[in-house]
Structure formats: structure tokens, C-alpha cells
Amino acid sequence: MEHILRPIYQERASQSDTLGVILVTKREETKSVTDTFDSVLLIVVKEADIPIFTKHYLHEDKKMAMHVITEELLNKRLNVGLDRRIIDWIFHGKVMFDRNEYLSNLRLKLQEFPFLGRKLKTGIQFSKLIRRYIEGKEFFNRGNYFDSYHHVVDSLHHLARLAVIENGLYPEVTVWSQVKKLEPSIYKLYEELVMSTESLEKRLELLFLAIEFLINSRTNDGAQHILETMVSKDTWTIQELHNHDELKYYAKDLEVFVEYLIDKGYIHTESKLSKSGLIYHRHYKVDKEFVSSSYE
């Protein structure tokens, strides 16, 4: 398919805003990676009016997709770590155009997995784990076991990604194959959930205990990024936290994460009288002594 797509990516490569072009070919054993398309063109541009622009093509019995994505959105997806297809495309796709070695440097960066980047990805996955655990436990307590089961599966997936990140790797599409080698205890929990002959209620009850233990044992590492960010300023409003360049990646999970860290004593609240004099603004601060003793 390369010769069919060549005019398309060559036209894009001639534009000064294009940083790189990757061609991904469907692999039968992992067709979902390309959304079942025979070929995918990933084109990274510096800027664009639309952050991601997609076109589909057809040639004889072959179907092809082109995705034009801005550098900013690509970096966001890599940081958040939810679109594992893009990671697969970058690692395994064929580089067709590479301006100033942009893609080569990106691959190297992903392979080296910088320590600061690891802290951010750990924090994001941990915040998602907290939300899924809390919501799943609420469903369980109300006797909604199927809804609870769904959240426990998601919790285990976030634990799996955390385990891979802790080992200095990127979670791949086949994350459970990675976890089976790196953290067999977490893999065993997943097996017990889906394969045990115990009643669903009993399985969930045991899994919640195990997940709670794993959350508690990982809180220091999971909170490291947000605490180190917050210690740079005395107090924060919740909007200031949402607006921060890195904390905004936590998105809807930020507030439940902050509340969890308040409950655990990592973050304290301060009340400041509003202009009305009737209610108080709620501000947030980190115990600097705790941060310095734990993270420096």
C-alpha cells in the first residue's frame, strides 16, 4: 500500500508545518491497533486549526486511514497514556518522513521514559485508579454487583499500567502480557476476578480488600507528582490546580484525587473569607515538611 499512499504523504511532507509521517500496516494478530484498516498514516504537524483531522480512503479491496494530529495533542495523549494505539504506531510504524529527526528523537524519548515523565504518568493512572475504586465500592455497597465488577476491572487495568510504568516501560496494547512478567501478583488478581468459581459478591469483596492494600502501598509514589507541583506555591484554589500545565492532564479525576490526599493527610485545606463575608473559599496546601522529608 505504500506506493498508493505515497502521493498523499509526500504532499503533506512538503508542507513546512509537517514534523513527521509514520505508515502503519495492519497485523492480522492485532487488527484492532489499526481499527481494522489495512494501512494508517499518522502525520504529526506543528499546529493546525483542528487538533486531529481524519480521512478514509479506499483502493480496490483495501481501506486506509489518515490521521493528522498536532504536536500538542500528541504529547497530551502520550502523557495521559490512554491511547495506546498511538504508542504502538510510533514504536512499530515505518517512518516515511522525519523533519529534523523529530520522530527519531520522540522514539528515543519514549524508550528512555524520562523520570519526570514517569511521575506524571504514575500520578494520572493513580488518580484514575482512585476514582474507579471509590465508584466501584459504592456500587458494591448498594448491591449493584455487575456495575461494581466493571469498575473493579478498570481498577485492575490502572494497577496494571502503574506496574508497567514503575518498571520504566510504556503500557502497550498487550498490557496484561507485560504485567504477567513484571507483576505476577496483579496478574493473579485479574485471574481470580474473571476465573474464580466463588460467587461474584465474594470475588468483589476479596478484590476490594486487595486493591485497597495496593492503593495504600502506592500512595507515596502515586502522589509524588501532584505534591511536588503544589509545594512550589503556598496555597492553591481548585481552579489554579486545574489550570496548571501538567495538572490539567488529571482532568475530571483531579478533584477526587485531591480529596483522597486530604483524607490521607498529604494535603491540608485552608478557609479564606469571601467578599460576601458569609461563606469561605476553600484553598489547598501541601505540608512542606512532609514533602521535603519524603521526596527530596
C-alpha positions as CSV (number, residue, x, y, z in Angstrom):
1,M,0.0,0.0,0.0
2,E,3.0,2.3,0.4
3,H,3.1,3.3,-3.3
4,I,-0.7,4.1,-3.3
5,L,-0.3,6.4,-0.3
6,R,3.0,8.0,-1.4
7,P,1.4,11.0,-3.2
8,I,-0.7,11.7,-0.1
9,Y,2.1,11.7,2.4
10,Q,4.6,13.4,0.0
11,E,2.2,16.3,-0.3
12,R,2.0,16.6,3.4
13,A,5.7,16.2,3.8
14,S,6.3,19.2,1.5
15,Q,4.4,21.5,3.9
16,S,6.7,23.3,6.4
17,D,4.4,22.6,9.3
18,T,4.7,18.8,9.0
19,L,7.0,17.3,11.6
20,G,6.8,13.6,10.6
21,V,4.9,10.9,8.8
22,I,4.5,7.3,10.0
23,L,3.0,4.4,8.0
24,V,1.4,1.6,10.0
25,T,0.4,-1.7,8.3
26,K,-2.3,-4.0,9.7
27,R,-1.0,-7.0,11.6
28,E,-3.5,-9.9,11.5
29,E,-2.9,-10.8,15.1
30,T,-3.7,-7.2,16.3
31,K,-6.1,-5.8,13.7
32,S,-7.7,-3.5,16.3
33,V,-4.5,-1.5,16.5
34,T,-5.3,0.0,13.1
35,D,-9.1,-0.1,13.7
36,T,-9.1,-2.9,11.2
37,F,-7.8,-0.6,8.4
38,D,-5.2,-2.1,6.2
39,S,-2.9,0.9,6.5
40,V,-2.8,4.0,8.7
41,L,-0.9,7.2,8.0
42,L,-0.1,9.2,11.2
43,I,1.0,12.7,10.3
44,V,2.3,15.0,13.0
45,V,2.1,18.7,12.4
46,K,3.3,21.7,14.5
47,E,0.0,23.5,14.5
48,A,-3.5,23.2,12.9
49,D,-6.9,24.7,13.2
50,I,-8.3,21.3,14.1
51,P,-6.2,19.3,16.6
52,I,-6.9,16.0,14.9
53,F,-8.1,15.6,11.3
54,T,-9.0,12.2,9.8
55,K,-9.7,11.0,6.3
56,H,-10.6,7.5,5.0
57,Y,-9.5,6.1,1.6
58,L,-10.4,3.0,-0.5
59,H,-8.3,1.3,-3.1
60,E,-9.7,-1.9,-4.6
61,D,-10.4,-4.0,-1.6
62,K,-8.1,-2.2,0.8
63,K,-9.1,0.5,3.2
64,M,-6.8,3.2,4.5
65,A,-7.0,5.9,7.2
66,M,-5.0,9.2,7.6
67,H,-4.8,11.0,10.9
68,V,-3.2,14.5,11.0
69,I,-2.5,15.4,14.7
70,T,-0.9,18.4,16.2
71,E,2.2,18.1,18.3
72,E,0.4,19.4,21.4
73,L,-2.4,16.9,21.2
74,L,0.0,14.0,20.5
75,N,2.0,15.0,23.6
76,K,-1.1,15.1,25.7
77,R,-2.2,11.7,24.6
78,L,1.3,10.3,25.3
79,N,1.3,11.9,28.7
80,V,-2.2,10.8,29.7
81,G,-1.4,7.3,28.3
82,L,-4.9,6.3,27.3
83,D,-4.5,6.0,23.5
84,R,-2.1,3.0,23.4
85,R,-2.6,2.7,19.7
86,I,-0.6,5.8,19.1
87,I,2.3,4.4,21.2
88,D,2.2,1.2,19.1
89,W,2.2,3.3,15.9
90,I,5.2,5.3,17.0
91,F,7.2,2.3,18.1
92,H,6.3,-0.1,15.3
93,G,5.3,2.1,12.3
94,K,7.6,2.8,9.4
95,V,8.9,6.4,9.3
96,M,8.2,7.9,5.9
97,F,9.3,11.5,6.7
98,D,11.1,12.9,9.6
99,R,11.9,16.6,9.8
100,N,15.0,17.4,11.8
101,E,14.8,13.9,13.3
102,Y,11.6,14.8,15.2
103,L,10.2,11.2,15.2
104,S,13.6,9.7,15.9
105,N,14.0,11.9,19.0
106,L,10.4,11.1,20.0
107,R,11.0,7.4,19.8
108,L,14.2,7.8,21.8
109,K,12.4,9.9,24.4
110,L,9.7,7.2,24.8
111,Q,12.3,4.4,25.1
112,E,14.2,6.3,27.8
113,F,11.0,7.2,29.6
114,P,12.3,10.3,31.5
115,F,11.9,10.2,35.3
116,L,9.8,13.3,35.4
117,G,7.5,12.0,32.7
118,R,7.1,8.8,34.7
119,K,6.0,10.7,37.7
120,L,3.3,12.4,35.7
121,K,2.0,9.2,34.1
122,T,2.1,7.5,37.5
123,G,0.0,10.3,39.0
124,I,-2.5,10.2,36.2
125,Q,-3.0,6.5,36.4
126,F,-3.2,6.6,40.2
127,S,-5.9,9.3,40.2
128,K,-7.9,7.2,37.7
129,L,-7.4,4.2,40.0
130,I,-8.7,6.1,43.0
131,R,-11.9,7.2,41.1
132,R,-12.6,3.7,39.8
133,Y,-12.1,2.1,43.3
134,I,-14.3,4.6,45.0
135,E,-17.1,4.3,42.5
136,G,-16.9,0.5,42.4
137,K,-17.0,0.3,46.2
138,E,-20.2,2.5,46.2
139,F,-21.9,0.2,43.6
140,F,-20.8,-2.9,45.7
141,N,-22.2,-1.4,48.9
142,R,-25.5,-0.8,47.2
143,G,-25.6,-4.4,45.9
144,N,-25.1,-3.4,42.2
145,Y,-22.5,-6.2,41.6
146,F,-22.3,-6.1,37.8
147,D,-21.7,-2.3,37.8
148,S,-19.1,-2.8,40.6
149,Y,-17.5,-5.6,38.6
150,H,-17.0,-3.2,35.7
151,H,-15.2,-0.7,37.9
152,V,-13.0,-3.4,39.5
153,V,-11.9,-4.5,36.1
154,D,-11.0,-0.9,35.3
155,S,-9.2,-0.5,38.6
156,L,-7.1,-3.6,37.8
157,H,-6.2,-2.1,34.4
158,H,-5.0,1.0,36.1
159,L,-3.0,-1.0,38.5
160,A,-1.5,-3.0,35.6
161,R,-0.5,0.2,33.8
162,L,1.0,1.5,37.1
163,A,3.1,-1.6,37.4
164,V,4.4,-1.3,33.9
165,I,5.2,2.4,34.4
166,E,7.0,1.6,37.7
167,N,9.3,-0.7,35.7
168,G,10.2,2.1,33.4
169,L,8.2,0.9,30.4
170,Y,5.2,2.2,28.4
171,P,1.9,0.2,28.9
172,E,1.4,-1.4,25.5
173,V,-1.8,-2.7,23.9
174,T,-1.0,-6.1,25.4
175,V,-0.6,-4.7,28.9
176,W,-1.6,-8.0,30.6
177,S,1.2,-9.8,28.8
178,Q,3.6,-7.2,30.2
179,V,2.1,-7.4,33.7
180,K,2.3,-11.2,33.8
181,K,6.1,-10.9,33.6
182,L,6.6,-7.8,35.6
183,E,4.0,-8.0,38.4
184,P,2.5,-11.6,38.6
185,S,0.7,-10.7,41.8
186,I,-1.5,-8.2,40.0
187,Y,-2.0,-10.6,37.1
188,K,-3.1,-13.2,39.7
189,L,-5.8,-10.8,41.0
190,Y,-7.2,-10.4,37.5
191,E,-7.3,-14.1,37.1
192,E,-9.1,-14.5,40.4
193,L,-11.7,-11.9,39.3
194,V,-12.6,-13.5,36.0
195,M,-11.9,-17.2,36.6
196,S,-12.7,-17.9,40.2
197,T,-15.7,-20.2,40.9
198,E,-16.6,-18.1,44.0
199,S,-19.8,-16.0,43.9
200,L,-19.5,-12.6,42.3
201,E,-20.1,-10.9,45.6
202,K,-17.3,-12.8,47.3
203,R,-14.9,-12.2,44.4
204,L,-15.6,-8.5,44.5
205,E,-15.2,-8.4,48.3
206,L,-11.8,-10.0,48.2
207,L,-10.7,-7.8,45.3
208,F,-11.6,-4.6,47.0
209,L,-9.5,-5.6,50.0
210,A,-6.6,-6.4,47.8
211,I,-6.9,-3.2,45.7
212,E,-7.2,-1.1,48.8
213,F,-4.0,-2.6,50.1
214,L,-2.2,-1.9,46.8
215,I,-3.5,1.7,46.7
216,N,-2.3,2.4,50.2
217,S,1.1,0.9,49.4
218,R,1.4,3.0,46.3
219,T,0.1,6.3,47.6
220,N,3.5,7.9,48.2
221,D,4.6,7.2,44.6
222,G,1.2,8.0,43.1
223,A,1.0,11.4,44.9
224,Q,4.6,12.4,44.2
225,H,3.9,14.4,41.0
226,I,1.0,16.5,42.3
227,L,2.6,17.1,45.7
228,E,5.9,18.3,44.2
229,T,3.9,20.6,41.9
230,M,1.8,22.0,44.7
231,V,4.8,22.7,47.0
232,S,6.0,25.4,44.6
233,K,3.2,27.6,45.9
234,D,1.9,28.3,49.4
235,T,-1.8,27.7,48.7
236,W,-3.9,26.9,45.6
237,T,-7.5,27.3,44.6
238,I,-9.1,24.3,42.8
239,Q,-9.2,26.3,39.6
240,E,-5.5,27.1,39.8
241,L,-4.8,23.4,40.1
242,H,-7.0,22.7,37.0
243,N,-5.2,25.4,35.1
244,H,-1.7,24.2,35.8
245,D,0.1,23.0,32.6
246,E,0.7,19.5,33.9
247,L,-2.1,19.1,36.5
248,K,-4.7,19.7,33.8
249,Y,-3.9,16.2,32.5
250,Y,-5.7,14.8,35.5
251,A,-8.9,16.4,34.1
252,K,-12.1,15.1,35.9
253,D,-10.1,12.9,38.3
254,L,-8.2,15.8,39.8
255,E,-10.7,16.7,42.4
256,V,-11.4,13.2,43.7
257,F,-7.6,12.7,43.9
258,V,-7.2,15.9,45.9
259,E,-10.0,14.8,48.3
260,Y,-8.3,11.4,48.7
261,L,-5.0,13.1,49.6
262,I,-6.8,15.3,52.1
263,D,-8.2,12.2,53.8
264,K,-4.8,10.7,53.9
265,G,-3.2,13.8,55.3
266,Y,-1.0,14.7,52.3
267,I,-2.9,17.9,51.6
268,H,-4.5,20.3,54.0
269,T,-7.3,22.8,53.5
270,E,-7.4,26.5,54.5
271,S,-10.5,28.6,54.7
272,K,-10.4,32.2,53.4
273,L,-13.3,34.6,53.9
274,S,-15.1,35.5,50.7
275,K,-16.1,39.1,49.8
276,S,-19.7,38.4,50.9
277,G,-18.5,37.6,54.4
278,L,-20.9,34.7,54.6
279,I,-19.0,31.8,53.2
280,Y,-15.4,30.8,52.8
281,H,-13.2,30.0,49.9
282,R,-11.5,26.6,50.3
283,H,-7.8,26.6,49.5
284,Y,-5.3,23.7,49.4
285,K,-1.7,23.4,50.5
286,V,0.9,20.7,51.0
287,D,2.7,20.0,54.2
288,K,6.1,21.2,53.2
289,E,7.9,19.3,55.9
290,F,6.2,16.2,54.7
291,V,7.3,16.8,51.1
292,S,10.9,17.7,52.0
293,S,11.3,14.6,54.1
294,S,9.7,12.2,51.6
295,Y,10.7,13.5,48.2
296,E,13.9,15.5,48.3
